[in-house]
Amino acid sequence: MGSVTKRPRAGVVLPRVVYRVADVDTTGVAAHLADYQGVVGEPVSDVLPAGFLHVLTFPLATAVMVRPDFPLGLLGMVHLRNTARVFRPVGVGDRLEIRAWAEHARAHRRGVQVDLVAEAFAGGVPVYRGVSTYLAKGFSVRDGASTPSEWAGPDRAASEGALPGREVPDGAMPDRAADGAGRPASRAPWVPPLPTARWRLPRSIGPEYGAVSGDRNPIHMSALGAKAFGFPRAIAHGMYTAARALAEVGPARRGDAYEWTAEFFKPVLLPGSVDVAIRYASDAGAGAAPAVGPEGGFVYDAWRAGRTTRHLTGTVTPL
């Protein structure tokens, strides 16, 4: 994701800045969209799925993180979760305004987590909002606080109806603890559901998704780059696996407006095989995935084939 390194500081204060690019003409993204669809398995269409909207807004969010006054080191940041909403279909040819900023720096037992928010508007109306949560190890929020920092992004009136904050279920991610002291809550071992598919991921999927997403972090590009960060070999992009699950749910079942969530656990080593289960949210067992609203939708899980090493879980919920 970059090459910026920074030393841990006693506190974290996010820059009060919103990056904005107006009048983005998506007419020219047709070839890029087709390449993306081919990599993640989306059907050919002129409609931009949430995963591609994440890719489209990713450079602006990255620009916020490489600012000299951004207090966290970009290189080595861990992507914990992603939540996005598509409020109406965005098609090739739509003109968009894109905004991005960082907010909600808060304590994590291993450092600080922060939200990178990206929004897209068409004709002044919000059409997409994505929140990517990252962990920066070795940092702490100012004065050891565990509450959000005073900077919480721009005026929410500009994004009325956009995504509210959502807590992660107990045990789903390492920042939640039963005793409130930063120690993981004890819980029963996770039991995989009945798989509905198996993905066989080649070494090449890292560079392929890197080419269509712009995320060329060396941990995804080659074994040599991954070993420099302690991995035995290259790992798949978390957003690739989440986008592939979104594609398998499919446009017809997710609808024109939908919410898409992903929670990341152990990375997928490449090459590798991944078992996947996509099922109705109403059929998900207790503790199997984040709770969803009464509107229903789908839950997906992915884990190492034949094992219980969990890679990710998430939901796709029509709005």
Protein Blocks (a to p, Z undefined) as FASTA:
>chain_A
ZZcdcdddfbdcddddddddehiafklmmmmmmmmmmmnopacdfbdcfklmmmmmmmmm
mmmmmpfklcbdfbhpacfbdcdddfbdcdehiacddddddehiacdfklccdddddddd
eehiafbdcddddddehiacehhiabdcfbecjafklmgoiacdddddehkamkbcfkln
opacddddddddddfbdcdddfklmmmmmmmnopacfklmpmklmmmnopabdcddfklm
mmmmmmmnopmlnombdcdddddfdddddddddddddddfklpcghkaccddfkbpaddd
dddehiabdfbdcddddZZ
